[in-house]
Amino acid sequence: MDDVPPVPPVPSVPSVPAAAARAFRLGALSHRNFRLFFFGQGISLIGTWMQSVALGWLVLEITNSPFAVGLNQALRSFGVLLFTLYAGVIVDRVDKRRLIVWTQALQMLEALALAALVWTKTVTAWQVMALAVLFGIVNAFDIPARQAFIADLVGRDDLMNAIALNSSMFNAARIVGPAVAGVVIGAAGVGICFFLNGVSYLAVIAGLLAIRLAPAVRRPVPLSAWEGLREALTFILRDARMRALVTLVAVFSVLGFPFIVLMPVVARDVLHTDARGYGVLMAGVGVGAMLGALGLALAGRRVRKGAVLLDSGAAFGILLALFAAARSFGVALALLALAGCAMIVTTALANTMLQTLVPDELRGRVMAFYAFVFVGMAPLGAFQAGLVAEHTGAPTSIALGGAGCVVAAAIAAWRVPALRLTA
């Protein structure tokens, strides 16, 4: 493996937005390339959340089956579980920007296909499920490519700021997208949501095409996909901090984050509210997550990442347990906002630390392992949460998941003290 240093992105010409970004400690926005990607992706994510709401509504209308709604969502994640590790090898071998353009274009076609099926009144459940599988396969390549690409846009110094800004934008879109979708579905049906999502991909594709990067240094690549994965896995297993980070993300993905899956049950059966109240609870998570990500972005390099990650991870678990015990809507909403804040701080810091610790030539494969445990294992988490809730109730399922997160954070702090000291 070469020790050739990475070529940094082409420097941007200083501008008013860049100066403003520096002044407010949003260093990532001082990079022209990142700004193009960030704002294009922001428009696209609003469309993505619109489609997410419309898709659940469409499947329920077609099948009248809550199970089918869950199955469709699981199929959209299943491709990540199956293919993302292999995709990480590909990401390290090819031009990441070109790969992302292709994945975004394919996802755009999926959205437009859904719109066409709805508008021609030929849509069926199996067609929607088939498109979900195809989307998942494409997403398996898209996630590690986008995660690794951020470092190419801003370098290591502004990496945490960039990841935090991305997280805040994602959660802002999670608030705006469903709200817009609700109005649009009521006025014009689900088809227009799919169409608008398809059109929104043009924003991020245009931004990607406008990005200027220095030619990448070609490094020797492994002879086979298996050899490439083994190299990345060996790197992760050799470093105690890397092992702890990947394990923590896996535990939180399976035990902690599935509380979202049980939110409809909690809203209806525990807090005794309606669909509007459920929407407010979900928005509370999004608002808390957005504020947490913005706070992390503004904190800049002063944050001792390891210590904050472990503390926020433990806090997330405690907040879940408290939420599970809440019987007042107002108290539950406040706890959800705080949990959303702790959740996004934990995941953003885990992402940042992984990318900071990994060499550039392994970045795509290591981020594929991150996507595998964070996104690919989500269906397993949803399954266990639903199974436990079926037998013990949703509050107990959520509380047990929160307890698991606290235990995982405590074990990581005890067994890997170097993690807390990581700046």
C-alpha positions as CSV (number, residue, x, y, z in Angstrom):
1,M,0.0,0.0,0.0
2,D,1.4,3.4,-1.0
3,D,2.1,6.1,1.6
4,V,1.3,8.8,-1.0
5,P,-0.4,11.7,0.8
6,P,-3.9,12.6,-0.5
7,V,-4.3,15.5,-2.9
8,P,-6.5,18.1,-1.3
9,P,-9.5,19.6,-3.1
10,V,-8.9,22.6,-5.4
11,P,-8.9,25.6,-3.0
12,S,-11.9,27.9,-3.3
13,V,-11.7,31.6,-4.0
14,P,-12.7,33.5,-0.8
15,S,-16.2,34.8,-1.0
16,V,-18.8,36.5,1.2
17,P,-20.5,33.2,2.1
18,A,-17.1,31.7,2.9
19,A,-16.2,34.7,5.2
20,A,-19.6,34.4,6.9
21,A,-19.1,30.7,7.4
22,R,-15.8,31.2,9.1
23,A,-17.2,34.0,11.3
24,F,-19.9,31.7,12.6
25,R,-17.5,28.7,12.9
26,L,-19.2,26.8,10.1
27,G,-15.9,26.2,8.5
28,A,-17.2,23.5,6.1
29,L,-19.3,26.1,4.3
30,S,-16.2,28.1,3.4
31,H,-15.4,25.3,0.9
32,R,-17.1,26.0,-2.4
33,N,-17.3,22.3,-3.3
34,F,-19.0,21.5,0.0
35,R,-21.5,24.3,-0.4
36,L,-22.5,23.0,-3.9
37,F,-23.0,19.5,-2.5
38,F,-24.7,20.6,0.8
39,F,-27.4,22.9,-0.7
40,G,-28.1,20.5,-3.6
41,Q,-28.4,17.6,-1.2
42,G,-30.7,19.7,1.0
43,I,-33.2,20.2,-1.7
44,S,-33.1,16.5,-2.7
45,L,-33.6,15.4,0.9
46,I,-36.8,17.4,1.2
47,G,-38.0,15.4,-1.8
48,T,-36.8,12.2,-0.2
49,W,-38.8,12.8,3.0
50,M,-41.9,13.7,0.9
51,Q,-41.6,10.4,-0.9
52,S,-41.1,8.5,2.4
53,V,-44.5,9.8,3.7
54,A,-46.2,9.3,0.3
55,L,-44.8,5.7,0.0
56,G,-46.2,4.6,3.3
57,W,-49.6,6.1,2.4
58,L,-49.6,4.4,-1.0
59,V,-48.7,1.0,0.3
60,L,-51.4,1.2,3.0
61,E,-54.0,2.3,0.4
62,I,-53.1,-0.6,-2.0
63,T,-52.8,-3.4,0.6
64,N,-54.6,-2.1,3.7
65,S,-51.9,-4.0,5.6
66,P,-49.6,-2.4,8.2
67,F,-47.3,-5.4,7.7
68,A,-46.9,-4.5,4.0
69,V,-46.0,-1.0,5.0
70,G,-43.2,-2.3,7.3
71,L,-42.1,-4.9,4.7
72,N,-41.7,-2.2,2.1
73,Q,-39.5,-0.1,4.4
74,A,-37.5,-3.2,5.3
75,L,-36.9,-4.0,1.7
76,R,-35.5,-0.5,1.1
77,S,-32.9,-1.2,3.8
78,F,-32.3,-4.9,3.0
79,G,-30.1,-4.1,0.0
80,V,-27.8,-2.1,2.2
81,L,-27.4,-5.2,4.5
82,L,-26.5,-7.4,1.5
83,F,-24.4,-5.3,-0.7
84,T,-22.9,-2.3,1.2
85,L,-19.6,-4.1,2.2
86,Y,-18.9,-5.0,-1.4
87,A,-19.9,-1.5,-2.4
88,G,-17.2,-0.1,-0.1
89,V,-14.5,-1.9,-2.1
90,I,-15.9,-0.3,-5.3
91,V,-16.0,3.2,-3.7
92,D,-12.3,3.0,-3.0
93,R,-11.6,2.0,-6.6
94,V,-13.6,4.5,-8.6
95,D,-14.2,8.2,-8.9
96,K,-16.6,8.9,-6.0
97,R,-18.3,11.9,-7.5
98,R,-19.1,10.0,-10.7
99,L,-20.4,7.1,-8.7
100,I,-22.7,9.4,-6.7
101,V,-24.0,11.0,-9.8
102,W,-25.0,7.6,-11.1
103,T,-26.6,6.5,-7.8
104,Q,-28.6,9.7,-7.6
105,A,-29.7,9.4,-11.2
106,L,-30.9,5.9,-10.6
107,Q,-32.8,6.9,-7.5
108,M,-34.4,9.7,-9.5
109,L,-35.6,7.2,-12.0
110,E,-37.1,5.1,-9.2
111,A,-39.1,8.1,-8.0
112,L,-40.3,9.0,-11.5
113,A,-41.3,5.4,-12.1
114,L,-43.5,5.4,-9.0
115,A,-45.1,8.7,-10.2
116,A,-45.8,7.2,-13.6
117,L,-47.3,4.0,-12.1
118,V,-49.6,6.0,-9.8
119,W,-50.7,8.5,-12.6
120,T,-51.4,5.7,-15.0
121,K,-53.4,3.8,-12.3
122,T,-51.4,0.6,-12.9
123,V,-49.5,0.5,-9.6
124,T,-49.5,-2.7,-7.7
125,A,-47.9,-3.8,-4.4
126,W,-45.4,-6.1,-6.1
127,Q,-44.2,-3.3,-8.3
128,V,-43.7,-1.0,-5.3
129,M,-41.8,-3.8,-3.5
130,A,-39.6,-4.5,-6.5
131,L,-38.7,-0.9,-6.8
132,A,-37.9,-0.9,-3.0
133,V,-35.4,-3.7,-3.5
134,L,-33.8,-1.9,-6.4
135,F,-33.6,1.3,-4.4
136,G,-31.9,-0.6,-1.5
137,I,-29.3,-2.0,-3.8
138,V,-28.5,1.4,-5.2
139,N,-28.5,2.9,-1.7
140,A,-25.9,0.3,-0.7
141,F,-23.4,2.1,-3.1
142,D,-24.7,5.6,-2.5
143,I,-24.3,5.7,1.3
144,P,-20.6,4.8,1.7
145,A,-19.7,6.9,-1.4
146,R,-21.4,10.0,0.0
147,Q,-19.9,9.5,3.4
148,A,-16.4,9.1,2.1
149,F,-16.9,11.9,-0.4
150,I,-17.4,14.5,2.3
151,A,-13.7,14.3,3.4
152,D,-12.7,14.9,-0.2
153,L,-14.7,18.2,-0.2
154,V,-13.5,19.7,3.1
155,G,-10.4,17.8,4.3
156,R,-9.9,16.5,7.8
157,D,-9.9,19.9,9.7
158,D,-13.5,20.7,8.9
159,L,-14.7,17.2,8.7
160,M,-16.7,17.2,12.0
161,N,-18.3,20.5,11.0
162,A,-19.3,19.1,7.6
163,I,-20.8,16.0,9.1
164,A,-22.7,18.0,11.7
165,L,-24.0,20.4,9.1
166,N,-25.1,17.4,7.0
167,S,-26.9,16.0,10.0
168,S,-28.7,19.3,10.7
169,M,-29.8,19.6,7.1
170,F,-31.0,16.0,7.1
171,N,-33.2,16.6,10.1
172,A,-34.4,20.0,8.8
173,A,-35.6,18.1,5.7
174,R,-37.2,15.5,8.0
175,I,-39.3,18.3,9.4
176,V,-40.1,20.2,6.2
177,G,-40.6,17.2,3.8
178,P,-43.4,15.4,5.7
179,A,-45.2,18.7,6.3
180,V,-45.1,19.5,2.6
181,A,-46.1,16.0,1.7
182,G,-49.2,16.1,3.9
183,V,-50.4,19.2,2.1
184,V,-49.6,17.9,-1.3
185,I,-51.2,14.5,-0.8
186,G,-54.3,16.1,0.5
187,A,-54.5,18.4,-2.5
188,A,-53.2,16.3,-5.4
189,G,-52.5,12.7,-4.3
190,V,-49.3,10.7,-3.8
191,G,-48.1,10.8,-7.4
192,I,-47.1,14.4,-7.3
193,C,-44.9,13.7,-4.3
194,F,-43.0,11.0,-6.2
195,F,-42.6,13.3,-9.2
196,L,-41.3,16.2,-7.1
197,N,-38.8,13.9,-5.4
198,G,-37.6,12.8,-8.8
199,V,-37.2,16.4,-9.9
200,S,-35.4,17.3,-6.6
201,Y,-32.5,14.9,-7.5
202,L,-31.6,17.4,-10.3
203,A,-30.4,19.8,-7.6
204,V,-27.8,17.5,-6.1
205,I,-26.7,16.1,-9.5
206,A,-26.2,19.7,-10.8
207,G,-24.2,20.5,-7.7
208,L,-22.0,17.4,-8.1
209,L,-21.3,18.2,-11.8
210,A,-20.3,21.8,-10.8
211,I,-17.8,20.6,-8.2
212,R,-14.1,21.0,-9.1
213,L,-11.6,18.6,-7.5
214,A,-7.9,18.0,-8.1
215,P,-7.1,14.7,-10.0
216,A,-7.1,11.9,-7.5
217,V,-3.9,10.1,-6.8
218,R,-4.2,6.5,-8.0
219,R,-3.3,4.0,-5.3
220,P,-2.8,0.2,-5.7
221,V,-6.1,-1.6,-5.1
222,P,-6.6,-5.0,-3.6
223,L,-6.8,-7.9,-6.1
224,S,-10.3,-9.0,-5.0
225,A,-13.3,-7.7,-3.2
226,W,-12.7,-10.2,-0.4
227,E,-9.1,-9.1,0.0
228,G,-10.3,-5.5,0.1
229,L,-12.9,-6.2,2.8
230,R,-10.4,-8.2,4.8
231,E,-7.9,-5.3,4.7
232,A,-10.6,-2.9,6.1
233,L,-11.8,-5.3,8.7
234,T,-8.2,-6.0,9.8
235,F,-7.7,-2.2,10.2
236,I,-10.9,-1.9,12.3
237,L,-10.1,-4.9,14.5
238,R,-6.5,-3.8,15.1
239,D,-7.5,-0.4,16.6
240,A,-9.5,-0.6,19.9
241,R,-11.2,2.7,19.2
242,M,-12.4,1.6,15.8
243,R,-13.7,-1.6,17.3
244,A,-15.5,0.3,20.0
245,L,-17.1,2.8,17.6
246,V,-18.4,0.2,15.1
247,T,-19.7,-1.9,18.0
248,L,-21.4,1.1,19.6
249,V,-23.1,2.1,16.3
250,A,-24.3,-1.6,15.9
251,V,-25.8,-1.8,19.4
252,F,-27.5,1.6,19.1
253,S,-28.9,0.7,15.6
254,V,-30.4,-2.6,16.9
255,L,-31.5,-1.6,20.4
256,G,-31.8,2.2,20.6
257,F,-32.9,3.7,17.2
258,P,-35.9,1.4,16.7
259,F,-37.9,3.5,19.2
260,I,-39.0,5.4,16.0
261,V,-40.7,2.2,14.7
262,L,-42.8,2.0,17.9
263,M,-43.8,5.7,17.9
264,P,-47.3,5.1,16.3
265,V,-48.1,2.5,19.0
266,V,-46.9,4.8,21.8
267,A,-48.8,7.8,20.4
268,R,-52.1,5.8,20.1
269,D,-52.1,3.3,22.9
270,V,-49.9,5.0,25.6
271,L,-50.3,8.8,25.1
272,H,-53.8,8.4,23.6
273,T,-53.3,10.9,20.8
274,D,-54.3,10.9,17.1
275,A,-52.4,11.1,13.9
276,R,-51.7,14.8,14.3
277,G,-50.2,14.2,17.8
278,Y,-48.1,11.4,16.3
279,G,-46.8,13.9,13.7
280,V,-46.0,16.4,16.4
281,L,-44.0,13.7,18.4
282,M,-42.0,12.8,15.2
283,A,-41.4,16.5,14.5
284,G,-40.1,16.8,18.1
285,V,-37.4,14.2,17.4
286,G,-36.4,16.1,14.2
287,V,-36.2,19.5,15.9
288,G,-34.1,18.1,18.7
289,A,-31.8,16.3,16.3
290,M,-31.4,19.5,14.1
291,L,-30.5,21.6,17.1
292,G,-28.0,19.0,18.4
293,A,-26.3,18.9,15.0
294,L,-26.2,22.7,14.7
295,G,-24.7,22.9,18.2
296,L,-22.1,20.4,17.3
297,A,-21.3,22.3,14.1
298,L,-20.9,25.6,16.0
299,A,-18.8,23.9,18.7
300,G,-16.1,23.3,16.1
301,R,-12.8,21.7,17.1
302,R,-13.1,22.5,20.8
303,V,-15.1,19.3,21.4
304,R,-13.3,16.3,22.8
305,K,-15.1,13.9,20.5
306,G,-14.7,10.7,22.4
307,A,-15.9,12.0,25.8
308,V,-18.9,13.8,24.2
309,L,-19.8,10.7,22.2
310,L,-19.8,8.4,25.3
311,D,-21.7,10.9,27.4
312,S,-24.3,11.6,24.7
313,G,-24.7,7.9,24.0
314,A,-25.4,7.2,27.7
315,A,-27.8,10.2,27.9
316,F,-29.7,8.9,24.8
317,G,-30.3,5.6,26.6
318,I,-31.5,7.3,29.8
319,L,-33.8,9.6,27.9
320,L,-35.3,6.7,26.1
321,A,-36.1,5.0,29.4
322,L,-37.6,8.2,30.7
323,F,-39.7,8.6,27.6
324,A,-41.0,5.0,28.0
325,A,-42.2,5.9,31.4
326,A,-43.9,9.2,30.4
327,R,-47.7,9.4,30.3
328,S,-48.0,13.1,29.6
329,F,-47.9,14.3,26.0
330,G,-45.9,17.4,26.9
331,V,-43.3,15.5,28.9
332,A,-43.0,12.8,26.2
333,L,-42.5,15.5,23.6
334,A,-39.8,17.3,25.6
335,L,-38.0,14.0,26.2
336,L,-38.2,13.0,22.6
337,A,-36.6,16.3,21.6
338,L,-33.7,15.8,24.0
339,A,-33.3,12.2,22.8
340,G,-33.2,13.4,19.2
341,C,-30.4,15.8,20.2
342,A,-28.4,13.1,22.0
343,M,-29.0,10.6,19.1
344,I,-27.6,12.9,16.4
345,V,-24.6,14.0,18.5
346,T,-23.7,10.4,19.1
347,T,-24.0,9.3,15.5
348,A,-22.4,12.4,14.0
349,L,-19.4,12.0,16.3
350,A,-19.1,8.3,15.6
351,N,-19.0,9.1,11.9
352,T,-16.5,11.9,12.3
353,M,-14.2,9.8,14.5
354,L,-14.2,6.8,12.1
355,Q,-13.4,9.1,9.2
356,T,-10.6,10.9,11.2
357,L,-9.0,7.6,12.2
358,V,-9.1,5.9,8.9
359,P,-6.5,6.4,6.1
360,D,-7.9,7.8,2.8
361,E,-7.3,4.6,0.8
362,L,-9.5,2.7,3.2
363,R,-12.2,5.3,3.7
364,G,-14.8,3.9,1.4
365,R,-14.6,0.4,2.8
366,V,-14.6,1.5,6.5
367,M,-17.6,3.7,5.8
368,A,-19.3,0.7,4.2
369,F,-18.9,-1.1,7.5
370,Y,-20.4,1.9,9.2
371,A,-23.4,1.9,6.7
372,F,-23.7,-1.9,7.3
373,V,-24.2,-1.6,11.0
374,F,-26.0,1.8,11.0
375,V,-28.5,1.3,8.1
376,G,-28.2,-2.4,7.2
377,M,-29.0,-3.7,10.6
378,A,-32.0,-1.4,11.0
379,P,-34.4,-4.1,9.9
380,L,-33.1,-6.4,12.6
381,G,-33.6,-3.6,15.1
382,A,-37.1,-3.0,14.0
383,F,-37.9,-6.7,14.1
384,Q,-36.6,-7.2,17.7
385,A,-38.3,-4.0,18.9
386,G,-41.7,-5.1,17.4
387,L,-41.3,-8.6,18.8
388,V,-40.5,-7.4,22.3
389,A,-43.3,-4.9,22.1
390,E,-45.8,-7.6,21.0
391,H,-45.1,-9.5,24.2
392,T,-44.3,-6.9,26.8
393,G,-45.6,-3.6,25.4
394,A,-44.0,-0.7,23.5
395,P,-42.8,1.2,26.6
396,T,-41.0,-1.9,27.9
397,S,-39.4,-2.5,24.5
398,I,-38.1,1.1,24.3
399,A,-36.9,1.1,28.0
400,L,-34.9,-2.1,27.5
401,G,-33.4,-0.7,24.3
402,G,-32.4,2.5,26.2
403,A,-30.9,0.4,29.0
404,G,-28.8,-1.5,26.4
405,C,-27.5,1.7,25.0
406,V,-26.4,2.9,28.5
407,V,-24.7,-0.5,29.2
408,A,-22.9,-0.4,25.8
409,A,-21.6,3.2,26.4
410,A,-20.4,2.2,29.9
411,I,-18.6,-0.9,28.7
412,A,-16.9,1.1,25.9
413,A,-15.7,3.8,28.4
414,W,-14.4,1.1,30.7
415,R,-12.8,-1.2,28.2
416,V,-11.4,1.4,25.8
417,P,-10.3,4.4,27.9
418,A,-8.4,5.8,24.9
419,L,-11.8,6.4,23.2
420,R,-12.8,9.0,25.8
421,L,-9.5,10.8,25.4
422,T,-9.8,11.1,21.6
423,A,-9.9,14.7,20.6
